[in-house]
Amino acid sequence: MINRAALILRYKEPAVHWINEVDPAPESTPLSLSEVNREQTVYLISDEDADTDKTLRQWVQDNFSALWESELEAWYTDESLWPTNRTMKKFDQWFDVECHTVVIDTLDAPLVDDDA
């Protein structure tokens, strides 16, 4: 078990609507909620930040902007397509936060950070 918690953002309908609405390829088939949520980024956060609902919520409030930008960039790198009014309230309308506090590394090999 590693000393991290796994945070996943599950998209809600307003986010899926945005993905389909701003798609620069108009011939694309619109994506469904289940398709968008099929494969998600996992954010590792400290155990302490995930210890209680209150500490998790505080961590999300402190980091929602970076999380949101990461998700937006995963869809469209052109920042002119991104929504400009990115508030915590709107974040909550777009995403459900899922957190898993038991993370087990099943490999006997060091973790490697590709960005390091």
N, C-alpha and C positions, 0 to 999 in steps of 0.2 A: 504494500500500500504506500502511495506517495503522499507527501504533505501538501497536497493541493486539492481544491474542489474544482469541479467541471461546471462551467456556466454555458448554457445554450440559449440562444434567442429563437423562439418559435414565432414565425410570422403570423400576423392576423390579416384579415381581409383588406384593410386600408393599405398595407404595405404591398400586398399582391396587386391591388388596383394600380398603385404607382408603378410597379415593375412593368405591368402590361401597357399602361398609358404612355409612358415615356420611351418605350422600346423604339430605338431608331430604325429598326427593320420592320416596316409596317406589314409586311407579308408574314410575319411570325405568328404562330398559333399562340393565343393567350394561354398563360400558365394557370393552373389551379392552385388552390391553397395547399393541397396535399403534395403536389409536385414541387412547389417552392420549399416545403418543409421536409422533403425527402432526405436531403443532405445538408447538414448544418456545420458551421464552424464551432469548434469547442474552445472556449476561453478558460485557461487554467488560472484560478485565483487562489489566494491564500486560504488556508483552513479557517483562520481567524475571521476573515471577511465573510465567510459562509456559515459561521457558527450559529447565528440566529437569524430569524427573518429580518430583524431590525438592522443588524450589521450588514446583511446582504443588500437590503434596500439602500442603505447608506452608500455602500460600494457602487451600486448601480447608479445612484444619483450623482456620485462623484465622477463616474466614468462613462455615462451614457453617450456623451458626445463622441468619444473615441470609438465606442462600440458601434454606434450608428454609422459613423464614417467608414468603418471597416466593412460593415454590411453593405452600404451603398456602393462602395468601391468594388465589392465582389460582383455586383450586378453591372454597373456602368462606371468606367473610369473617367468619363467626361463629367466633371463636377458641375457643369452648367445644367445638367439634367437632374441634379439632386434638389430635393426640397430645401427651401431656404429657412423656413420657420421651424427649426428643429428644437423643440422644447421638451422638457421631461414629460409633460402631459401628452404631447403627440407621440413621444417614444412609447409610452404606455398604451396608446391606441394602436400602435403598429406592431408591438412585440409582447409576447409573454416570456417571462424569464424563468428558465428551468435550471435548477442547481442540483448537482449530485456531489455529496460530500465524501463518498467512498470511491477512490480512484486507485485501481490496482494495476501496476505495471507487471505484465506477465512475461516480459523478456528479460533475459540475463545479459543485458547490454546497456551501455550508457545512453542516456537521452542526448540527442543531437539537435541543436537549434540551427536550422538552415539559414536563418538571418544573421547569425553571429559571425 
